[in-house]
Amino acid sequence: MSVGEDLARIRINTGISVIVPTYREAENIPHLLVELDRLRREYDVTLEVLFMDDDSRDGSVEAVAASGCDWARIIVRTGDRGLSRAVIDGFRAARHPVLICMDCDLSHPVDAIPQMILGLASGQQFAIGSRYVPGGSTDDDWGLFRWLNSVVATLLARPLTKVRDPMSGFFALRKADFDAAQGLNPVGYKIALELIVKCRMENVGEVPIEFSDRRFGESKLTLKEQLKYIQHLRRLYLFRFANAMYLLQFLAVGATGAVVNLAVLSGLQLAGLAAWICLAGGIGVSLVTNFLLNRRFTFSYARRGHAGRQFLGFLGASLVGLTVNYAVALGLSHKVLTGAYGLQVSAMIGIAAGMVFNFLGNRYIVFRKRYIRD
Ligand code: GDD
């Protein structure tokens, strides 16, 4: 049975909503509608197209009206702009049980849509147009910089998903799965990655596509958008590997604390102050910077909490950590590690034990999760 016959079979109870985020795409809209109309007629499929436009004011509204396609609408958004947000709003407004997201600039081949829908019909949860599976490719006009950019971005996402091209903005999923998704909070461009990770999509099909460079207009992928990707990745890593990420950030802040401690201590020493003042100054300042960095970054979800109370809690957790450190090191060096370098090894184990207690105290008591919004 051909793809066309299969699609015709599943069409009976499947309408398709194609969501197209747009910003200044007036020139491309008519061309995309011609392509989608061809698909509509070829497969006799029930289709709606929603252009989710961020108030482009470039004739996009007029272009949709002039197309005469009563199955296409444009929704002009004025608040909460951005590609991913536009797509989410489009998915919410969609009327059909199958959702497709694609770019407006004809870089995504309409002809891959039937295969994506067949993938869903055969049980896949998510189908994505992929440049990095056999048969997929990227336009030769992509410069080295953009290619490298895409490869690095994809590699950074690899621990989050096995999907080979999660950067793609061309994908299909069921409306029911989207409606059930919770806590979607993407920043920037990578809405497919957000859905795959947050909805814990396991059964993802990748349909090879030839990604062609846009014919009209220009890409809106600015450096600012690329920096947002780092922010987005951090959120997704926190979602997927929460405790490992918190611990890693906590340790990184601890390392900056050691540097601050030494710098302050050396400065005070240069100023000719007594050794106990230099030591106390180093410890005091590094405690404060560690607290501020942990509150701002490591446990940023809790930064609306009462700072004074949190600082006291932070000091308390540090004290518990130090006590555990001392007790473990002392106990081990007295009773267990009595040979050569026993004291040093005991001290290191004590430091590790103290740090774990310190971390747990901060994570679950001082900066507990009641403030979380993401
Ligand atoms: N509503 C809205 N708001 N739409 C936007 C915005 C925005 O802020 N920024 C971009 N878009 C629309 C564009 O008009 C286009 O239809 C689509 O989103 C993709 O934007 P481009 O600027 O053309 O993206 P690109 O070609 O650089 O990136 C492509 O490649 C990526 C993979 O490397 C897109 O296909 C991405 O979806 C894909 O992830």
Residues whose N, C-alpha, C, O or C-beta is under 5 A from the ligand:
A	BS01	GDD	P21 T22 Y23 E25 M52 D53 D54 G82 L83 A86 D103 C104 D105 S150 M167 S168 G169 E218 S219 K220 L221
